[in-house]
């Protein structure tokens, strides 16, 4: 399990507001965004097609998509629900 610093945890936990994650290369931006997305999807039942997650490059967007799909598949292995299966299909 990843340990987050206080600023990263604030970005993950923020509700009812947009969040911008800005940091240098290798600082964990994608990890924070995936944790935020997973929390919204799993705990708040937010559908992936209701989320706008943006990045600056196609490579970063592809990496985010790959990591999100891996996290959803891992969640599905332990908690197989129709909702999670639908989110996997939507990715």
Phi and psi restraints in degrees (range 20) as a CNS / XPLOR table:
assign (resid 1 and name C) (resid 2 and name N)
       (resid 2 and name CA) (resid 2 and name C) 1.0 -79.3 20.0 2
assign (resid 2 and name N) (resid 2 and name CA)
       (resid 2 and name C) (resid 3 and name N) 1.0 139.0 20.0 2
assign (resid 2 and name C) (resid 3 and name N)
       (resid 3 and name CA) (resid 3 and name C) 1.0 -100.8 20.0 2
assign (resid 3 and name N) (resid 3 and name CA)
       (resid 3 and name C) (resid 4 and name N) 1.0 129.0 20.0 2
assign (resid 3 and name C) (resid 4 and name N)
       (resid 4 and name CA) (resid 4 and name C) 1.0 -107.8 20.0 2
assign (resid 4 and name N) (resid 4 and name CA)
       (resid 4 and name C) (resid 5 and name N) 1.0 145.8 20.0 2
assign (resid 4 and name C) (resid 5 and name N)
       (resid 5 and name CA) (resid 5 and name C) 1.0 -76.8 20.0 2
assign (resid 5 and name N) (resid 5 and name CA)
       (resid 5 and name C) (resid 6 and name N) 1.0 169.6 20.0 2
assign (resid 5 and name C) (resid 6 and name N)
       (resid 6 and name CA) (resid 6 and name C) 1.0 -58.0 20.0 2
assign (resid 6 and name N) (resid 6 and name CA)
       (resid 6 and name C) (resid 7 and name N) 1.0 -38.7 20.0 2
assign (resid 6 and name C) (resid 7 and name N)
       (resid 7 and name CA) (resid 7 and name C) 1.0 -68.0 20.0 2
assign (resid 7 and name N) (resid 7 and name CA)
       (resid 7 and name C) (resid 8 and name N) 1.0 -40.9 20.0 2
assign (resid 7 and name C) (resid 8 and name N)
       (resid 8 and name CA) (resid 8 and name C) 1.0 -63.8 20.0 2
assign (resid 8 and name N) (resid 8 and name CA)
       (resid 8 and name C) (resid 9 and name N) 1.0 -42.6 20.0 2
assign (resid 8 and name C) (resid 9 and name N)
       (resid 9 and name CA) (resid 9 and name C) 1.0 -63.5 20.0 2
assign (resid 9 and name N) (resid 9 and name CA)
       (resid 9 and name C) (resid 10 and name N) 1.0 -36.7 20.0 2
assign (resid 9 and name C) (resid 10 and name N)
       (resid 10 and name CA) (resid 10 and name C) 1.0 -61.9 20.0 2
assign (resid 10 and name N) (resid 10 and name CA)
       (resid 10 and name C) (resid 11 and name N) 1.0 -41.9 20.0 2
assign (resid 10 and name C) (resid 11 and name N)
       (resid 11 and name CA) (resid 11 and name C) 1.0 -64.5 20.0 2
assign (resid 11 and name N) (resid 11 and name CA)
       (resid 11 and name C) (resid 12 and name N) 1.0 -38.0 20.0 2
assign (resid 11 and name C) (resid 12 and name N)
       (resid 12 and name CA) (resid 12 and name C) 1.0 -68.2 20.0 2
assign (resid 12 and name N) (resid 12 and name CA)
       (resid 12 and name C) (resid 13 and name N) 1.0 -41.9 20.0 2
assign (resid 12 and name C) (resid 13 and name N)
       (resid 13 and name CA) (resid 13 and name C) 1.0 -87.5 20.0 2
assign (resid 13 and name N) (resid 13 and name CA)
       (resid 13 and name C) (resid 14 and name N) 1.0 -15.0 20.0 2
assign (resid 13 and name C) (resid 14 and name N)
       (resid 14 and name CA) (resid 14 and name C) 1.0 -58.1 20.0 2
assign (resid 14 and name N) (resid 14 and name CA)
       (resid 14 and name C) (resid 15 and name N) 1.0 133.3 20.0 2
assign (resid 14 and name C) (resid 15 and name N)
       (resid 15 and name CA) (resid 15 and name C) 1.0 -118.8 20.0 2
assign (resid 15 and name N) (resid 15 and name CA)
       (resid 15 and name C) (resid 16 and name N) 1.0 151.6 20.0 2
assign (resid 15 and name C) (resid 16 and name N)
       (resid 16 and name CA) (resid 16 and name C) 1.0 56.7 20.0 2
assign (resid 16 and name N) (resid 16 and name CA)
       (resid 16 and name C) (resid 17 and name N) 1.0 34.9 20.0 2
assign (resid 16 and name C) (resid 17 and name N)
       (resid 17 and name CA) (resid 17 and name C) 1.0 -158.5 20.0 2
assign (resid 17 and name N) (resid 17 and name CA)
       (resid 17 and name C) (resid 18 and name N) 1.0 155.3 20.0 2
assign (resid 17 and name C) (resid 18 and name N)
       (resid 18 and name CA) (resid 18 and name C) 1.0 -76.7 20.0 2
assign (resid 18 and name N) (resid 18 and name CA)
       (resid 18 and name C) (resid 19 and name N) 1.0 151.1 20.0 2
assign (resid 18 and name C) (resid 19 and name N)
       (resid 19 and name CA) (resid 19 and name C) 1.0 -129.8 20.0 2
assign (resid 19 and name N) (resid 19 and name CA)
       (resid 19 and name C) (resid 20 and name N) 1.0 132.4 20.0 2
assign (resid 19 and name C) (resid 20 and name N)
       (resid 20 and name CA) (resid 20 and name C) 1.0 -111.5 20.0 2
assign (resid 20 and name N) (resid 20 and name CA)
       (resid 20 and name C) (resid 21 and name N) 1.0 127.1 20.0 2
assign (resid 20 and name C) (resid 21 and name N)
       (resid 21 and name CA) (resid 21 and name C) 1.0 -109.9 20.0 2
assign (resid 21 and name N) (resid 21 and name CA)
       (resid 21 and name C) (resid 22 and name N) 1.0 114.5 20.0 2
assign (resid 21 and name C) (resid 22 and name N)
       (resid 22 and name CA) (resid 22 and name C) 1.0 -129.5 20.0 2
assign (resid 22 and name N) (resid 22 and name CA)
       (resid 22 and name C) (resid 23 and name N) 1.0 125.3 20.0 2
assign (resid 22 and name C) (resid 23 and name N)
       (resid 23 and name CA) (resid 23 and name C) 1.0 -164.0 20.0 2
assign (resid 23 and name N) (resid 23 and name CA)
       (resid 23 and name C) (resid 24 and name N) 1.0 171.3 20.0 2
assign (resid 23 and name C) (resid 24 and name N)
       (resid 24 and name CA) (resid 24 and name C) 1.0 -73.3 20.0 2
assign (resid 24 and name N) (resid 24 and name CA)
       (resid 24 and name C) (resid 25 and name N) 1.0 168.1 20.0 2
assign (resid 24 and name C) (resid 25 and name N)
       (resid 25 and name CA) (resid 25 and name C) 1.0 -57.9 20.0 2
assign (resid 25 and name N) (resid 25 and name CA)
       (resid 25 and name C) (resid 26 and name N) 1.0 136.3 20.0 2
assign (resid 25 and name C) (resid 26 and name N)
       (resid 26 and name CA) (resid 26 and name C) 1.0 79.5 20.0 2
assign (resid 26 and name N) (resid 26 and name CA)
       (resid 26 and name C) (resid 27 and name N) 1.0 8.9 20.0 2
assign (resid 26 and name C) (resid 27 and name N)
       (resid 27 and name CA) (resid 27 and name C) 1.0 -85.1 20.0 2
assign (resid 27 and name N) (resid 27 and name CA)
       (resid 27 and name C) (resid 28 and name N) 1.0 -8.6 20.0 2
assign (resid 27 and name C) (resid 28 and name N)
       (resid 28 and name CA) (resid 28 and name C) 1.0 102.4 20.0 2
assign (resid 28 and name N) (resid 28 and name CA)
       (resid 28 and name C) (resid 29 and name N) 1.0 19.8 20.0 2
assign (resid 28 and name C) (resid 29 and name N)
       (resid 29 and name CA) (resid 29 and name C) 1.0 -58.0 20.0 2
assign (resid 29 and name N) (resid 29 and name CA)
       (resid 29 and name C) (resid 30 and name N) 1.0 -49.6 20.0 2
assign (resid 29 and name C) (resid 30 and name N)
       (resid 30 and name CA) (resid 30 and name C) 1.0 -64.0 20.0 2
assign (resid 30 and name N) (resid 30 and name CA)
       (resid 30 and name C) (resid 31 and name N) 1.0 -40.1 20.0 2
assign (resid 30 and name C) (resid 31 and name N)
       (resid 31 and name CA) (resid 31 and name C) 1.0 -61.0 20.0 2
assign (resid 31 and name N) (resid 31 and name CA)
       (resid 31 and name C) (resid 32 and name N) 1.0 -42.1 20.0 2
assign (resid 31 and name C) (resid 32 and name N)
       (resid 32 and name CA) (resid 32 and name C) 1.0 -65.8 20.0 2
assign (resid 32 and name N) (resid 32 and name CA)
       (resid 32 and name C) (resid 33 and name N) 1.0 -44.3 20.0 2
assign (resid 32 and name C) (resid 33 and name N)
       (resid 33 and name CA) (resid 33 and name C) 1.0 -64.8 20.0 2
assign (resid 33 and name N) (resid 33 and name CA)
       (resid 33 and name C) (resid 34 and name N) 1.0 -39.5 20.0 2
assign (resid 33 and name C) (resid 34 and name N)
       (resid 34 and name CA) (resid 34 and name C) 1.0 -65.5 20.0 2
assign (resid 34 and name N) (resid 34 and name CA)
       (resid 34 and name C) (resid 35 and name N) 1.0 -42.0 20.0 2
assign (resid 34 and name C) (resid 35 and name N)
       (resid 35 and name CA) (resid 35 and name C) 1.0 -61.6 20.0 2
assign (resid 35 and name N) (resid 35 and name CA)
       (resid 35 and name C) (resid 36 and name N) 1.0 -41.0 20.0 2
assign (resid 35 and name C) (resid 36 and name N)
       (resid 36 and name CA) (resid 36 and name C) 1.0 -64.2 20.0 2
assign (resid 36 and name N) (resid 36 and name CA)
       (resid 36 and name C) (resid 37 and name N) 1.0 -47.7 20.0 2
assign (resid 36 and name C) (resid 37 and name N)
       (resid 37 and name CA) (resid 37 and name C) 1.0 -60.8 20.0 2
assign (resid 37 and name N) (resid 37 and name CA)
       (resid 37 and name C) (resid 38 and name N) 1.0 -44.5 20.0 2
assign (resid 37 and name C) (resid 38 and name N)
       (resid 38 and name CA) (resid 38 and name C) 1.0 -63.2 20.0 2
assign (resid 38 and name N) (resid 38 and name CA)
       (resid 38 and name C) (resid 39 and name N) 1.0 -39.7 20.0 2
assign (resid 38 and name C) (resid 39 and name N)
       (resid 39 and name CA) (resid 39 and name C) 1.0 -63.6 20.0 2
assign (resid 39 and name N) (resid 39 and name CA)
       (resid 39 and name C) (resid 40 and name N) 1.0 -44.4 20.0 2
assign (resid 39 and name C) (resid 40 and name N)
       (resid 40 and name CA) (resid 40 and name C) 1.0 -64.0 20.0 2
assign (resid 40 and name N) (resid 40 and name CA)
       (resid 40 and name C) (resid 41 and name N) 1.0 -41.9 20.0 2
assign (resid 40 and name C) (resid 41 and name N)
       (resid 41 and name CA) (resid 41 and name C) 1.0 -70.5 20.0 2
assign (resid 41 and name N) (resid 41 and name CA)
       (resid 41 and name C) (resid 42 and name N) 1.0 -52.9 20.0 2
assign (resid 41 and name C) (resid 42 and name N)
       (resid 42 and name CA) (resid 42 and name C) 1.0 -75.1 20.0 2
assign (resid 42 and name N) (resid 42 and name CA)
       (resid 42 and name C) (resid 43 and name N) 1.0 -46.2 20.0 2
assign (resid 42 and name C) (resid 43 and name N)
       (resid 43 and name CA) (resid 43 and name C) 1.0 -90.4 20.0 2
assign (resid 43 and name N) (resid 43 and name CA)
       (resid 43 and name C) (resid 44 and name N) 1.0 -29.1 20.0 2
assign (resid 43 and name C) (resid 44 and name N)
       (resid 44 and name CA) (resid 44 and name C) 1.0 -109.3 20.0 2
assign (resid 44 and name N) (resid 44 and name CA)
       (resid 44 and name C) (resid 45 and name N) 1.0 0.8 20.0 2
assign (resid 44 and name C) (resid 45 and name N)
       (resid 45 and name CA) (resid 45 and name C) 1.0 54.0 20.0 2
assign (resid 45 and name N) (resid 45 and name CA)
       (resid 45 and name C) (resid 46 and name N) 1.0 39.1 20.0 2
assign (resid 45 and name C) (resid 46 and name N)
       (resid 46 and name CA) (resid 46 and name C) 1.0 -82.9 20.0 2
assign (resid 46 and name N) (resid 46 and name CA)
       (resid 46 and name C) (resid 47 and name N) 1.0 128.2 20.0 2
assign (resid 46 and name C) (resid 47 and name N)
       (resid 47 and name CA) (resid 47 and name C) 1.0 -75.8 20.0 2
assign (resid 47 and name N) (resid 47 and name CA)
       (resid 47 and name C) (resid 48 and name N) 1.0 143.5 20.0 2
assign (resid 47 and name C) (resid 48 and name N)
       (resid 48 and name CA) (resid 48 and name C) 1.0 -62.7 20.0 2
assign (resid 48 and name N) (resid 48 and name CA)
       (resid 48 and name C) (resid 49 and name N) 1.0 -28.1 20.0 2
assign (resid 48 and name C) (resid 49 and name N)
       (resid 49 and name CA) (resid 49 and name C) 1.0 -80.8 20.0 2
assign (resid 49 and name N) (resid 49 and name CA)
       (resid 49 and name C) (resid 50 and name N) 1.0 5.4 20.0 2
assign (resid 49 and name C) (resid 50 and name N)
       (resid 50 and name CA) (resid 50 and name C) 1.0 -107.6 20.0 2
assign (resid 50 and name N) (resid 50 and name CA)
       (resid 50 and name C) (resid 51 and name N) 1.0 8.7 20.0 2
assign (resid 50 and name C) (resid 51 and name N)
       (resid 51 and name CA) (resid 51 and name C) 1.0 -111.7 20.0 2
assign (resid 51 and name N) (resid 51 and name CA)
       (resid 51 and name C) (resid 52 and name N) 1.0 139.8 20.0 2
assign (resid 51 and name C) (resid 52 and name N)
       (resid 52 and name CA) (resid 52 and name C) 1.0 -116.0 20.0 2
assign (resid 52 and name N) (resid 52 and name CA)
       (resid 52 and name C) (resid 53 and name N) 1.0 109.0 20.0 2
assign (resid 52 and name C) (resid 53 and name N)
       (resid 53 and name CA) (resid 53 and name C) 1.0 -119.2 20.0 2
assign (resid 53 and name N) (resid 53 and name CA)
       (resid 53 and name C) (resid 54 and name N) 1.0 118.0 20.0 2
assign (resid 53 and name C) (resid 54 and name N)
       (resid 54 and name CA) (resid 54 and name C) 1.0 -117.2 20.0 2
assign (resid 54 and name N) (resid 54 and name CA)
       (resid 54 and name C) (resid 55 and name N) 1.0 151.3 20.0 2
assign (resid 54 and name C) (resid 55 and name N)
       (resid 55 and name CA) (resid 55 and name C) 1.0 -142.8 20.0 2
assign (resid 55 and name N) (resid 55 and name CA)
       (resid 55 and name C) (resid 56 and name N) 1.0 175.6 20.0 2
assign (resid 55 and name C) (resid 56 and name N)
       (resid 56 and name CA) (resid 56 and name C) 1.0 -91.1 20.0 2
assign (resid 56 and name N) (resid 56 and name CA)
       (resid 56 and name C) (resid 57 and name N) 1.0 -18.5 20.0 2
assign (resid 56 and name C) (resid 57 and name N)
       (resid 57 and name CA) (resid 57 and name C) 1.0 -131.4 20.0 2
assign (resid 57 and name N) (resid 57 and name CA)
       (resid 57 and name C) (resid 58 and name N) 1.0 155.6 20.0 2
assign (resid 57 and name C) (resid 58 and name N)
       (resid 58 and name CA) (resid 58 and name C) 1.0 -62.1 20.0 2
assign (resid 58 and name N) (resid 58 and name CA)
       (resid 58 and name C) (resid 59 and name N) 1.0 -38.3 20.0 2
assign (resid 58 and name C) (resid 59 and name N)
       (resid 59 and name CA) (resid 59 and name C) 1.0 -62.6 20.0 2
assign (resid 59 and name N) (resid 59 and name CA)
       (resid 59 and name C) (resid 60 and name N) 1.0 -43.2 20.0 2
assign (resid 59 and name C) (resid 60 and name N)
       (resid 60 and name CA) (resid 60 and name C) 1.0 -67.5 20.0 2
assign (resid 60 and name N) (resid 60 and name CA)
       (resid 60 and name C) (resid 61 and name N) 1.0 -38.9 20.0 2
assign (resid 60 and name C) (resid 61 and name N)
       (resid 61 and name CA) (resid 61 and name C) 1.0 -64.5 20.0 2
assign (resid 61 and name N) (resid 61 and name CA)
       (resid 61 and name C) (resid 62 and name N) 1.0 -41.1 20.0 2
assign (resid 61 and name C) (resid 62 and name N)
       (resid 62 and name CA) (resid 62 and name C) 1.0 -64.2 20.0 2
assign (resid 62 and name N) (resid 62 and name CA)
       (resid 62 and name C) (resid 63 and name N) 1.0 -41.3 20.0 2
assign (resid 62 and name C) (resid 63 and name N)
       (resid 63 and name CA) (resid 63 and name C) 1.0 -63.2 20.0 2
assign (resid 63 and name N) (resid 63 and name CA)
       (resid 63 and name C) (resid 64 and name N) 1.0 -42.2 20.0 2
assign (resid 63 and name C) (resid 64 and name N)
       (resid 64 and name CA) (resid 64 and name C) 1.0 -63.5 20.0 2
assign (resid 64 and name N) (resid 64 and name CA)
       (resid 64 and name C) (resid 65 and name N) 1.0 -44.0 20.0 2
assign (resid 64 and name C) (resid 65 and name N)
       (resid 65 and name CA) (resid 65 and name C) 1.0 -62.4 20.0 2
assign (resid 65 and name N) (resid 65 and name CA)
       (resid 65 and name C) (resid 66 and name N) 1.0 -43.7 20.0 2
assign (resid 65 and name C) (resid 66 and name N)
       (resid 66 and name CA) (resid 66 and name C) 1.0 -61.6 20.0 2
assign (resid 66 and name N) (resid 66 and name CA)
       (resid 66 and name C) (resid 67 and name N) 1.0 -45.5 20.0 2
assign (resid 66 and name C) (resid 67 and name N)
       (resid 67 and name CA) (resid 67 and name C) 1.0 -67.9 20.0 2
assign (resid 67 and name N) (resid 67 and name CA)
       (resid 67 and name C) (resid 68 and name N) 1.0 -38.3 20.0 2
assign (resid 67 and name C) (resid 68 and name N)
       (resid 68 and name CA) (resid 68 and name C) 1.0 -64.5 20.0 2
assign (resid 68 and name N) (resid 68 and name CA)
       (resid 68 and name C) (resid 69 and name N) 1.0 -44.1 20.0 2
assign (resid 68 and name C) (resid 69 and name N)
       (resid 69 and name CA) (resid 69 and name C) 1.0 -62.1 20.0 2
assign (resid 69 and name N) (resid 69 and name CA)
       (resid 69 and name C) (resid 70 and name N) 1.0 -41.2 20.0 2
assign (resid 69 and name C) (resid 70 and name N)
       (resid 70 and name CA) (resid 70 and name C) 1.0 -63.1 20.0 2
assign (resid 70 and name N) (resid 70 and name CA)
       (resid 70 and name C) (resid 71 and name N) 1.0 -42.7 20.0 2
assign (resid 70 and name C) (resid 71 and name N)
       (resid 71 and name CA) (resid 71 and name C) 1.0 -65.9 20.0 2
assign (resid 71 and name N) (resid 71 and name CA)
       (resid 71 and name C) (resid 72 and name N) 1.0 -40.7 20.0 2
assign (resid 71 and name C) (resid 72 and name N)
       (resid 72 and name CA) (resid 72 and name C) 1.0 -65.7 20.0 2
assign (resid 72 and name N) (resid 72 and name CA)
       (resid 72 and name C) (resid 73 and name N) 1.0 -42.2 20.0 2
assign (resid 72 and name C) (resid 73 and name N)
       (resid 73 and name CA) (resid 73 and name C) 1.0 -63.0 20.0 2
assign (resid 73 and name N) (resid 73 and name CA)
       (resid 73 and name C) (resid 74 and name N) 1.0 -39.3 20.0 2
assign (resid 73 and name C) (resid 74 and name N)
       (resid 74 and name CA) (resid 74 and name C) 1.0 -64.5 20.0 2
assign (resid 74 and name N) (resid 74 and name CA)
       (resid 74 and name C) (resid 75 and name N) 1.0 -42.2 20.0 2
assign (resid 74 and name C) (resid 75 and name N)
       (resid 75 and name CA) (resid 75 and name C) 1.0 -63.6 20.0 2
assign (resid 75 and name N) (resid 75 and name CA)
       (resid 75 and name C) (resid 76 and name N) 1.0 -40.2 20.0 2
assign (resid 75 and name C) (resid 76 and name N)
       (resid 76 and name CA) (resid 76 and name C) 1.0 -64.5 20.0 2
assign (resid 76 and name N) (resid 76 and name CA)
       (resid 76 and name C) (resid 77 and name N) 1.0 -33.6 20.0 2
assign (resid 76 and name C) (resid 77 and name N)
       (resid 77 and name CA) (resid 77 and name C) 1.0 -62.5 20.0 2
assign (resid 77 and name N) (resid 77 and name CA)
       (resid 77 and name C) (resid 78 and name N) 1.0 -33.3 20.0 2
assign (resid 77 and name C) (resid 78 and name N)
       (resid 78 and name CA) (resid 78 and name C) 1.0 -99.0 20.0 2
assign (resid 78 and name N) (resid 78 and name CA)
       (resid 78 and name C) (resid 79 and name N) 1.0 -26.3 20.0 2
assign (resid 78 and name C) (resid 79 and name N)
       (resid 79 and name CA) (resid 79 and name C) 1.0 -138.5 20.0 2
assign (resid 79 and name N) (resid 79 and name CA)
       (resid 79 and name C) (resid 80 and name N) 1.0 74.5 20.0 2
assign (resid 79 and name C) (resid 80 and name N)
       (resid 80 and name CA) (resid 80 and name C) 1.0 -72.8 20.0 2
assign (resid 80 and name N) (resid 80 and name CA)
       (resid 80 and name C) (resid 81 and name N) 1.0 105.6 20.0 2
assign (resid 80 and name C) (resid 81 and name N)
       (resid 81 and name CA) (resid 81 and name C) 1.0 -125.1 20.0 2
assign (resid 81 and name N) (resid 81 and name CA)
       (resid 81 and name C) (resid 82 and name N) 1.0 155.5 20.0 2
assign (resid 81 and name C) (resid 82 and name N)
       (resid 82 and name CA) (resid 82 and name C) 1.0 -59.9 20.0 2
assign (resid 82 and name N) (resid 82 and name CA)
       (resid 82 and name C) (resid 83 and name N) 1.0 -34.6 20.0 2
assign (resid 82 and name C) (resid 83 and name N)
       (resid 83 and name CA) (resid 83 and name C) 1.0 -62.5 20.0 2
assign (resid 83 and name N) (resid 83 and name CA)
       (resid 83 and name C) (resid 84 and name N) 1.0 -46.6 20.0 2
assign (resid 83 and name C) (resid 84 and name N)
       (resid 84 and name CA) (resid 84 and name C) 1.0 -65.7 20.0 2
assign (resid 84 and name N) (resid 84 and name CA)
       (resid 84 and name C) (resid 85 and name N) 1.0 -41.0 20.0 2
assign (resid 84 and name C) (resid 85 and name N)
       (resid 85 and name CA) (resid 85 and name C) 1.0 -59.2 20.0 2
assign (resid 85 and name N) (resid 85 and name CA)
       (resid 85 and name C) (resid 86 and name N) 1.0 -39.9 20.0 2
assign (resid 85 and name C) (resid 86 and name N)
       (resid 86 and name CA) (resid 86 and name C) 1.0 -65.3 20.0 2
assign (resid 86 and name N) (resid 86 and name CA)
       (resid 86 and name C) (resid 87 and name N) 1.0 -40.2 20.0 2
assign (resid 86 and name C) (resid 87 and name N)
       (resid 87 and name CA) (resid 87 and name C) 1.0 -65.6 20.0 2
assign (resid 87 and name N) (resid 87 and name CA)
       (resid 87 and name C) (resid 88 and name N) 1.0 -37.6 20.0 2
assign (resid 87 and name C) (resid 88 and name N)
       (resid 88 and name CA) (resid 88 and name C) 1.0 -60.7 20.0 2
assign (resid 88 and name N) (resid 88 and name CA)
       (resid 88 and name C) (resid 89 and name N) 1.0 -45.7 20.0 2
assign (resid 88 and name C) (resid 89 and name N)
       (resid 89 and name CA) (resid 89 and name C) 1.0 -63.0 20.0 2
assign (resid 89 and name N) (resid 89 and name CA)
       (resid 89 and name C) (resid 90 and name N) 1.0 -35.1 20.0 2
assign (resid 89 and name C) (resid 90 and name N)
       (resid 90 and name CA) (resid 90 and name C) 1.0 -71.1 20.0 2
assign (resid 90 and name N) (resid 90 and name CA)
       (resid 90 and name C) (resid 91 and name N) 1.0 -29.6 20.0 2
